[in-house]
Amino acid sequence: MNFEEFEKFLLSQECYDNHDVFIIDSNQCMHHITIDNFIEYQVEMAKHLFKEEVTIKVHQMERYFNYNYGTIHVFHSPKNGPTFPEHTDLTDVMIKCLDGVKTMEIEGKPLTLKPGEDVTIKTRTFHRALNYEKALMASHGIGDTETLKRLHQNN
């Protein structure tokens, strides 16, 4: 998936119907997009893509990538875009750069990923994204079967 494919997908009926979409604002807060009208949703998402002021996060991307061994979230981050503060995860996470350049800080050390490159971050390892450049990345929750079960039960 590259920027163009992601943007087309984000604005699609499939994304609107089957995925949870969030924005991360400049205060590092995540907001769920809950718009009841598809056209209004498209306008809102197009505005965010055009302005490039927020990071867009899409959940349930394991459906898109046909991945059954954990969860996948895709992040579309503008250059110098907002991100989460340093944190840990309860499962191993593989971060894969899909397009652009993604810099990750893992235990205080920066690591730059180019398209196709990835890094695995072990459970409870401190890390954060640094959005120095525009990037599209996938975060794979490896073996996150509890989340997958919950998602399947809700659908």
C-alpha positions in Angstrom: 0.0 0.0 0.0 1.3 3.4 -0.9 0.1 7.0 -0.2 -2.3 7.0 -3.2 -3.7 3.6 -2.4 -4.3 4.5 1.2 -6.0 7.8 0.4 -8.3 6.0 -2.1 -9.1 3.4 0.5 -9.6 5.9 3.3 -12.2 7.7 1.2 -14.0 4.4 0.2 -17.3 3.0 1.3 -15.4 -0.1 2.4 -13.3 1.8 4.9 -16.3 3.8 6.1 -18.4 0.6 6.6 -15.7 -1.8 8.0 -13.0 0.1 9.8 -12.6 2.4 12.8 -10.9 5.6 11.8 -9.2 8.0 14.2 -7.2 11.2 14.1 -4.4 12.0 16.4 -4.3 15.8 17.1 -1.4 18.1 18.1 -2.1 17.4 21.8 -1.4 13.7 21.2 -5.1 12.9 21.7 -6.8 10.3 19.6 -10.4 11.0 18.4 -12.7 8.4 16.8 -14.4 9.6 13.6 -18.1 8.9 14.1 -19.9 10.5 11.2 -23.3 8.9 10.3 -23.2 10.1 6.6 -20.8 8.6 4.1 -20.5 11.9 2.0 -19.8 13.9 5.2 -17.2 11.3 6.2 -15.5 11.7 2.8 -15.4 15.5 3.1 -14.0 15.3 6.6 -11.3 12.8 5.7 -10.4 14.7 2.5 -10.0 17.8 4.6 -7.6 16.0 6.9 -5.6 14.6 4.0 -5.3 18.0 2.4 -4.4 20.1 5.4 -1.9 17.5 6.7 -2.3 18.7 10.4 -3.3 15.4 12.0 -2.1 11.8 11.9 -4.8 9.4 10.6 -5.1 5.9 12.2 -7.2 3.1 10.7 -8.0 0.0 12.7 -9.0 -3.5 11.5 -6.5 -3.4 8.6 -5.8 -7.1 9.1 -9.0 -7.5 7.0 -7.5 -5.5 4.2 -4.2 -7.3 4.3 -5.8 -10.7 4.9 -3.7 -11.2 8.1 -5.0 -13.7 10.7 -2.2 -13.7 13.3 -2.8 -10.4 15.1 -4.0 -6.8 14.5 -2.9 -4.2 12.0 -3.3 -0.5 12.3 -2.2 1.9 9.6 -0.9 5.4 10.3 -0.8 8.2 7.8 1.4 10.9 9.2 2.3 14.2 7.7 5.7 15.7 8.0 6.1 16.9 11.6 2.7 15.5 12.3 1.3 14.6 15.7 2.1 11.2 17.3 1.6 9.3 20.6 4.0 10.0 23.5 6.5 7.3 24.3 4.7 4.1 25.4 4.9 0.3 25.6 2.6 -2.3 24.2 1.3 -5.6 25.7 2.3 -7.6 22.6 5.3 -7.7 20.3 4.7 -5.1 17.5 6.2 -5.0 14.1 6.4 -1.6 12.5 6.6 -1.6 8.7 7.2 1.5 6.6 4.8 1.3 3.6 5.6 4.7 2.0 7.7 7.7 2.8 10.2 7.7 5.6 9.4 6.6 9.2 11.7 7.2 12.1 11.0 5.3 15.3 12.6 5.9 18.6 13.1 2.6 20.5 14.5 2.9 24.0 15.8 6.4 23.2 17.6 5.4 20.0 16.3 6.6 16.6 15.8 4.1 13.8 14.8 5.2 10.3 12.8 2.9 8.1 12.3 3.3 4.3 9.5 1.6 2.3 9.5 -2.2 2.8 11.7 -2.0 5.9 10.4 -3.1 9.3 11.4 -3.4 12.9 10.0 -5.7 15.7 9.6 -4.1 19.1 9.3 -6.5 21.9 6.5 -6.4 24.6 6.9 -3.6 27.1 9.8 -1.9 25.2 9.5 1.9 25.3 9.1 3.5 21.8 7.4 6.2 19.9 7.1 7.4 16.3 9.0 10.6 15.2 7.3 12.1 12.2 10.2 14.0 10.6 8.9 13.1 7.2 5.6 12.2 5.7 5.1 8.4 6.2 2.6 5.6 5.9 3.2 2.8 8.3 1.6 -0.4 9.5 1.7 -1.5 13.1 1.2 -5.3 13.5 0.2 -6.5 16.9 1.9 -9.9 16.6 -0.3 -12.6 18.1 -2.8 -10.1 19.4 -5.6 -12.7 19.4 -7.6 -11.2 22.3 -8.2 -8.1 20.2 -9.0 -10.1 17.2 -11.6 -12.2 19.1 -13.2 -9.0 20.5 -13.3 -7.5 16.9 -14.9 -10.6 15.5 -17.5 -10.8 18.3 -18.5 -7.1 17.6 -19.1 -7.8 13.9 
